């Protein structure tokens, strides 16, 4: 629990955080920083994540990592599972890759070990979200009722364009997606045009440093606060800094509570209001 300025307790869940094994954490964090040309606030270690989150009272974290090659998939999923076993605060999302074979075998493992969804980063993994190669993988994931957290948007690339996610939903209408970064980092107009869909949710990560307050609120109310989850994109941002940006938005208290924990609880923890 974290107290507001008026002393009221609040529940906060971080719906977007990255962690890496000790031996590669510094290198992986540095690579992300160079990719986005943004200084990293932390190193992507589980203990650093918890330390940063504790400063604002985060109770749970969605943790993930991305395989840039098919042969990395299973070892990353083993790592995420192991960290979830170690830290009760963690809700793990597995990784997949459209070029891998044996979807079913890996998905059976993912479900059996209690991971709650899939994280994909088309810009890192270098595939179009709506690639014909990826569609069979989405169908398999949908069959297991696992949501996919997509990195979405970037003006430098077209891999993760919001309109491509819209194409996927036409092909696999039962697929549940979380479109990160307000539906499309730097491509919020495109997200507004294409992603008002029943099965699409959003997180607030890596957007509020650049997206204007009024524009952020308009998107939240256009899609619905019940579709949004608070996310830090750790180690890119510090939790205290991200919460301050979020709290600066002119939202109602009910909208804040919805985004800080209720949407996550309903979608991923099977809690109904």
Sine and cosine of phi, psi and omega as CSV:
sin_phi,cos_phi,sin_psi,cos_psi,sin_omega,cos_omega
0.00,0.00,0.55,-0.84,0.05,-1.00
-0.76,-0.65,0.68,-0.73,-0.02,-1.00
-1.00,0.00,0.63,-0.78,0.12,-0.99
-0.98,0.19,0.05,-1.00,0.00,-1.00
-0.87,0.49,-0.45,0.89,0.01,-1.00
-1.00,-0.03,0.20,0.98,0.08,-1.00
1.00,0.06,0.04,1.00,-0.02,-1.00
-0.98,0.18,0.71,-0.71,0.06,-1.00
-0.95,0.32,0.59,-0.81,0.07,-1.00
-0.70,-0.72,0.56,-0.83,0.07,-1.00
-0.99,-0.10,0.73,-0.68,-0.02,-1.00
-0.77,-0.63,0.78,-0.62,0.09,-1.00
-0.86,-0.51,0.72,-0.69,0.04,-1.00
-1.00,-0.09,0.93,-0.38,-0.10,-0.99
-1.00,-0.05,0.20,0.98,-0.02,-1.00
-0.33,-0.94,0.99,-0.14,0.02,-1.00
-0.59,-0.81,0.56,-0.83,-0.03,-1.00
-0.92,-0.38,0.67,-0.74,0.08,-1.00
-0.74,-0.68,0.44,-0.90,-0.05,-1.00
-0.63,-0.77,0.44,-0.90,0.08,-1.00
-0.88,0.47,0.47,-0.88,-0.06,-1.00
-0.76,0.65,-0.67,0.74,-0.15,-0.99
-0.94,0.34,-0.33,0.94,-0.01,-1.00
-0.85,-0.52,-0.01,1.00,-0.15,-0.99
-0.86,0.51,-0.72,0.69,-0.03,-1.00
-0.91,0.41,-0.68,0.73,0.00,-1.00
-0.91,0.42,-0.70,0.72,-0.01,-1.00
-0.89,0.45,-0.67,0.74,0.01,-1.00
-0.90,0.44,-0.69,0.73,0.01,-1.00
-0.89,0.45,-0.63,0.77,0.01,-1.00
-0.88,0.47,-0.68,0.74,0.02,-1.00
-0.90,0.44,-0.70,0.71,0.01,-1.00
-0.85,0.53,-0.67,0.74,0.01,-1.00
-0.94,0.34,-0.59,0.81,-0.02,-1.00
-0.88,0.48,-0.66,0.75,-0.03,-1.00
-0.98,-0.18,-0.09,1.00,-0.06,-1.00
0.81,0.58,0.70,0.72,0.03,-1.00
-0.77,-0.63,0.79,-0.61,0.02,-1.00
-0.89,0.45,0.75,-0.66,0.02,-1.00
-0.97,0.25,0.65,-0.76,0.00,-1.00
-0.99,0.12,-0.39,0.92,-0.07,-1.00
-0.56,-0.83,0.06,-1.00,0.21,-0.98
-0.98,-0.18,0.62,-0.78,-0.14,-0.99
-0.98,0.20,0.85,0.53,0.05,-1.00
-0.98,-0.20,0.58,-0.81,0.00,-1.00
-0.82,0.58,-0.68,0.73,-0.03,-1.00
-0.92,0.38,-0.53,0.85,0.06,-1.00
-0.95,0.32,-0.60,0.80,0.06,-1.00
-0.85,0.53,-0.76,0.65,-0.02,-1.00
-0.90,0.43,-0.65,0.76,0.01,-1.00
-0.88,0.47,-0.69,0.73,0.03,-1.00
-0.91,0.40,-0.71,0.70,-0.03,-1.00
-0.92,0.39,-0.54,0.84,-0.02,-1.00
-0.89,0.46,-0.43,0.90,-0.02,-1.00
-0.91,0.41,-0.38,0.93,0.07,-1.00
-0.89,-0.45,0.09,1.00,0.07,-1.00
0.99,0.14,0.51,0.86,0.05,-1.00
-0.89,0.45,0.75,-0.66,-0.02,-1.00
-0.99,-0.14,-0.47,0.88,0.02,-1.00
-0.58,-0.81,0.42,-0.91,-0.01,-1.00
-0.71,-0.71,0.75,-0.66,0.22,-0.98
-0.99,0.14,0.89,-0.45,-0.05,-1.00
-0.93,-0.38,0.60,-0.80,-0.05,-1.00
-0.39,-0.92,0.17,-0.99,0.11,-0.99
-0.42,-0.91,0.33,-0.94,-0.13,-0.99
-0.87,-0.49,0.74,-0.67,0.08,-1.00
-1.00,0.08,0.86,-0.52,0.06,-1.00
-1.00,0.05,-0.21,0.98,0.06,-1.00
-0.72,-0.69,0.55,-0.83,-0.02,-1.00
-0.83,0.55,-0.58,0.82,-0.06,-1.00
-0.95,0.33,-0.18,0.98,0.04,-1.00
-1.00,0.06,-0.25,0.97,-0.19,-0.98
-0.83,0.56,-0.82,0.57,-0.14,-0.99
-0.92,0.38,-0.64,0.77,-0.01,-1.00
-0.91,0.42,-0.60,0.80,0.06,-1.00
-0.91,0.40,-0.66,0.75,0.00,-1.00
-0.91,0.41,-0.60,0.80,0.10,-0.99
-0.87,0.48,-0.67,0.74,0.00,-1.00
-0.90,0.44,-0.75,0.66,0.00,-1.00
-0.88,0.48,-0.68,0.74,0.03,-1.00
-0.87,0.50,-0.70,0.71,-0.02,-1.00
-0.88,0.48,-0.64,0.77,0.01,-1.00
-0.94,0.33,-0.55,0.83,0.07,-1.00
-0.92,0.38,-0.57,0.82,0.08,-1.00
-0.92,0.40,-0.56,0.83,-0.05,-1.00
-0.98,0.20,-0.60,0.80,-0.08,-1.00
-0.87,-0.49,0.92,-0.39,-0.03,-1.00
-0.92,0.40,-0.31,0.95,0.01,-1.00
-0.97,0.26,-0.25,0.97,-0.12,-0.99
-1.00,0.03,0.70,-0.72,0.19,-0.98
-0.91,-0.42,0.91,-0.42,-0.17,-0.98
-1.00,-0.02,0.67,-0.74,0.20,-0.98
-0.92,-0.38,0.74,-0.68,0.01,-1.00
-0.98,0.17,0.11,-0.99,0.15,-0.99
-0.90,-0.43,0.38,-0.92,0.14,-0.99
-0.63,-0.77,0.08,-1.00,0.04,-1.00
-0.54,-0.84,0.72,-0.69,-0.07,-1.00
-0.90,0.43,-0.33,0.95,0.00,-1.00
-1.00,0.01,0.00,1.00,-0.02,-1.00
-0.99,0.12,0.42,-0.91,0.13,-0.99
-0.98,-0.20,0.01,-1.00,0.05,-1.00
0.86,0.52,0.74,0.67,0.07,-1.00
-0.81,0.59,-0.76,0.65,-0.13,-0.99
-0.87,0.49,-0.69,0.73,-0.02,-1.00
-0.87,0.49,-0.71,0.70,-0.01,-1.00
-0.94,0.35,-0.62,0.78,0.01,-1.00
-0.92,0.40,-0.60,0.80,0.07,-1.00
-0.88,0.47,-0.66,0.75,0.05,-1.00
-0.90,0.44,-0.72,0.69,-0.03,-1.00
-0.84,0.55,-0.73,0.69,-0.01,-1.00
-0.93,0.37,-0.67,0.74,-0.07,-1.00
-0.90,0.43,-0.50,0.86,-0.04,-1.00
-1.00,-0.09,0.07,1.00,0.16,-0.99
1.00,0.04,0.19,0.98,0.10,-1.00
-0.94,0.33,0.57,-0.82,-0.26,-0.97
-0.98,-0.19,-0.11,0.99,-0.03,-1.00
-0.04,-1.00,-0.20,-0.98,-0.06,-1.00
-0.80,-0.60,0.64,-0.77,0.13,-0.99
-0.92,-0.39,0.77,-0.64,0.07,-1.00
-0.79,-0.61,0.62,-0.79,0.03,-1.00
-0.78,-0.63,1.00,0.05,-0.09,-1.00
-0.83,0.56,-0.53,0.85,0.00,-1.00
-0.93,0.37,-0.65,0.76,0.07,-1.00
-0.95,0.32,-0.66,0.75,-0.10,-1.00
-1.00,0.09,-0.15,0.99,0.10,-1.00
0.85,0.53,0.83,0.56,0.14,-0.99
-0.58,-0.81,0.54,-0.84,0.09,-1.00
-0.94,0.35,0.71,-0.70,0.03,-1.00
-0.78,0.63,-0.65,0.76,-0.06,-1.00
-0.99,-0.11,0.37,0.93,0.05,-1.00
-0.84,0.55,0.64,-0.77,0.03,-1.00
-0.88,0.47,-0.47,0.88,0.02,-1.00
-0.93,0.38,-0.53,0.85,-0.08,-1.00
-0.99,0.14,-0.40,0.92,-0.11,-0.99
-0.85,0.52,-0.70,0.71,0.04,-1.00
-0.87,0.50,-0.57,0.82,0.05,-1.00
-0.90,0.44,-0.68,0.74,0.02,-1.00
-0.89,0.46,-0.64,0.77,0.00,-1.00
-0.89,0.45,-0.65,0.76,0.03,-1.00
-0.91,0.42,-0.68,0.74,0.01,-1.00
-0.90,0.44,-0.68,0.74,0.00,-1.00
-0.88,0.48,-0.60,0.80,0.00,-1.00
-0.88,0.47,-0.50,0.86,0.03,-1.00
-1.00,-0.02,0.11,0.99,0.06,-1.00
0.85,0.53,0.60,0.80,0.04,-1.00
-0.99,-0.17,0.79,-0.61,0.09,-1.00
-0.96,0.29,0.48,-0.88,0.08,-1.00
-0.94,-0.35,0.83,-0.56,0.15,-0.99
-1.00,0.00,0.94,-0.34,0.00,-1.00
-0.99,-0.15,0.78,-0.63,0.36,-0.93
-0.89,0.46,0.76,-0.65,-0.06,-1.00
-0.76,-0.65,0.75,-0.66,0.13,-0.99
1.00,0.04,0.51,-0.86,0.10,-1.00
0.21,-0.98,0.84,-0.55,-0.05,-1.00
-0.90,0.43,-0.33,0.94,-0.05,-1.00
-0.99,0.14,-0.32,0.95,-0.10,-0.99
-0.71,-0.70,0.32,-0.95,0.06,-1.00
-0.92,-0.40,-0.07,1.00,-0.02,-1.00
-0.78,0.62,-0.71,0.70,-0.18,-0.98
-0.94,-0.33,0.44,0.90,-0.01,-1.00
-0.86,0.51,0.68,-0.74,0.01,-1.00
-0.81,0.59,-0.59,0.81,-0.01,-1.00
-0.90,0.44,-0.49,0.87,0.04,-1.00
-0.93,0.37,-0.60,0.80,0.06,-1.00
-0.91,0.42,-0.61,0.79,0.08,-1.00
-0.85,0.53,-0.67,0.74,0.04,-1.00
-0.88,0.48,-0.64,0.77,0.02,-1.00
-0.87,0.49,-0.69,0.72,-0.04,-1.00
-0.92,0.39,-0.44,0.90,0.13,-0.99
-0.94,0.34,-0.54,0.84,0.00,-1.00
-0.99,0.14,-0.61,0.79,-0.07,-1.00
-0.78,-0.63,0.97,0.24,-0.16,-0.99
-0.91,0.42,-0.33,0.94,0.00,-1.00
-1.00,0.03,-0.09,1.00,-0.04,-1.00
-0.94,0.35,0.75,-0.66,0.07,-1.00
-0.99,-0.12,0.80,-0.61,-0.08,-1.00
-0.82,-0.57,0.53,-0.85,0.22,-0.97
-0.91,-0.42,0.93,-0.37,0.00,-1.00
-1.00,0.01,0.97,-0.26,-0.10,-1.00
-0.91,0.42,0.33,-0.94,0.15,-0.99
0.90,0.44,0.76,0.65,-0.01,-1.00
0.86,0.51,0.47,0.88,0.07,-1.00
1.00,-0.01,-0.11,0.99,0.01,-1.00
0.22,-0.98,1.00,0.01,0.02,-1.00
-0.73,0.69,0.86,-0.51,-0.03,-1.00
0.93,0.38,-0.06,1.00,-0.03,-1.00
-0.82,-0.58,0.73,0.69,-0.11,-0.99
-0.94,0.35,-0.51,0.86,0.08,-1.00
-0.90,0.44,-0.65,0.76,0.04,-1.00
-0.92,0.39,-0.63,0.78,0.07,-1.00
-0.88,0.48,-0.69,0.72,0.02,-1.00
-0.85,0.52,-0.63,0.77,-0.05,-1.00
-0.95,0.30,-0.58,0.81,-0.21,-0.98
-0.93,-0.38,-0.34,0.94,-0.27,-0.96
-0.94,-0.34,0.32,0.95,0.12,-0.99
-0.99,0.13,0.99,0.17,-0.10,-0.99
-0.77,-0.63,0.50,-0.86,-0.07,-1.00
-0.84,0.55,-0.63,0.78,-0.14,-0.99
-0.99,-0.13,0.26,0.97,-0.02,-1.00
-0.94,-0.34,0.80,-0.60,0.09,-1.00
-0.92,-0.40,0.12,-0.99,-0.11,-0.99
-0.63,-0.77,0.38,-0.93,0.23,-0.97
-0.82,-0.58,0.24,-0.97,-0.10,-0.99
-1.00,-0.08,0.08,1.00,-0.17,-0.99
-0.93,0.38,0.49,-0.87,0.11,-0.99
0.70,0.71,0.70,0.72,0.03,-1.00
-0.68,-0.73,-0.62,0.78,-0.16,-0.99
-0.94,0.34,-0.24,0.97,0.09,-1.00
-0.97,0.26,-0.28,0.96,-0.11,-0.99
-0.81,-0.59,-0.54,0.84,-0.04,-1.00
-0.99,0.16,0.79,-0.62,0.00,-1.00
-0.88,0.48,0.49,-0.87,-0.06,-1.00
-0.85,0.52,-0.74,0.67,-0.03,-1.00
-0.91,0.41,-0.63,0.78,0.04,-1.00
-0.91,0.42,-0.64,0.77,0.03,-1.00
-0.89,0.46,-0.71,0.71,0.00,-1.00
-0.91,0.42,-0.64,0.77,0.04,-1.00
-0.87,0.49,-0.67,0.74,0.03,-1.00
-0.91,0.40,-0.68,0.73,0.02,-1.00
-0.86,0.51,-0.69,0.73,-0.04,-1.00
-0.98,0.20,-0.44,0.90,0.06,-1.00
-0.94,0.35,-0.74,0.67,0.00,-1.00
-0.99,0.14,-0.48,0.88,-0.04,-1.00
0.96,-0.27,0.79,-0.62,-0.02,-1.00
-0.86,0.51,-0.46,0.89,0.01,-1.00
-0.93,0.37,-0.16,0.99,0.04,-1.00
-0.99,-0.15,-0.03,1.00,-0.11,-0.99
-0.94,-0.34,0.56,-0.83,0.08,-1.00
-0.75,-0.66,0.60,-0.80,0.04,-1.00
-0.96,0.28,0.72,-0.69,0.03,-1.00
-0.60,-0.80,0.57,-0.82,-0.05,-1.00
-0.99,-0.11,-0.45,0.89,-0.18,-0.98
0.86,0.52,0.54,0.84,0.09,-1.00
-0.79,0.61,0.65,-0.76,0.18,0.98
-1.00,-0.02,0.21,0.98,-0.05,-1.00
-0.91,0.41,-0.64,0.77,-0.07,-1.00
-0.81,-0.59,0.40,-0.92,0.07,-1.00
-1.00,0.04,0.62,-0.79,-0.07,-1.00
-0.88,0.47,-0.67,0.74,-0.02,-1.00
-0.89,0.46,-0.65,0.76,0.01,-1.00
-0.91,0.41,-0.70,0.72,-0.02,-1.00
-0.93,0.38,-0.63,0.78,0.03,-1.00
-0.91,0.41,-0.61,0.79,0.04,-1.00
-0.88,0.47,-0.66,0.75,0.05,-1.00
-0.89,0.45,-0.68,0.73,0.01,-1.00
-0.91,0.43,-0.71,0.71,-0.03,-1.00
-0.92,0.39,-0.32,0.95,0.04,-1.00
-0.97,0.23,-0.19,0.98,0.02,-1.00
-0.96,0.28,0.67,-0.74,0.01,-1.00
-0.98,0.18,0.96,0.27,0.00,-1.00
-0.95,-0.31,0.30,-0.95,0.13,-0.99
-0.98,0.21,0.31,-0.95,0.03,-1.00
-0.89,0.46,-0.59,0.81,0.03,-1.00
-0.91,0.42,-0.65,0.76,0.05,-1.00
-0.90,0.45,-0.66,0.75,0.03,-1.00
-0.87,0.49,-0.74,0.68,-0.01,-1.00
-0.89,0.47,-0.65,0.76,0.02,-1.00
-0.85,0.53,-0.73,0.69,-0.09,-1.00
-0.97,0.23,-0.61,0.79,-0.06,-1.00
-0.94,0.33,-0.46,0.89,0.00,-1.00
-0.40,-0.92,-0.54,0.84,-0.16,-0.99
-0.92,0.40,-0.65,0.76,-0.01,-1.00
-0.88,0.47,-0.68,0.73,0.03,-1.00
-0.89,0.46,-0.73,0.69,-0.04,-1.00
-0.87,0.50,-0.65,0.76,-0.02,-1.00
-0.95,0.32,-0.69,0.72,-0.07,-1.00
-0.96,0.28,-0.67,0.74,-0.19,-0.98
-0.91,-0.42,-0.29,0.96,0.01,-1.00
-0.91,-0.41,0.08,1.00,0.06,-1.00
0.84,0.54,0.59,0.81,0.07,-1.00
-0.98,-0.21,0.77,-0.64,0.07,-1.00
-0.98,-0.19,0.57,-0.82,-0.01,-1.00
-0.93,0.37,0.00,0.00,0.00,0.00
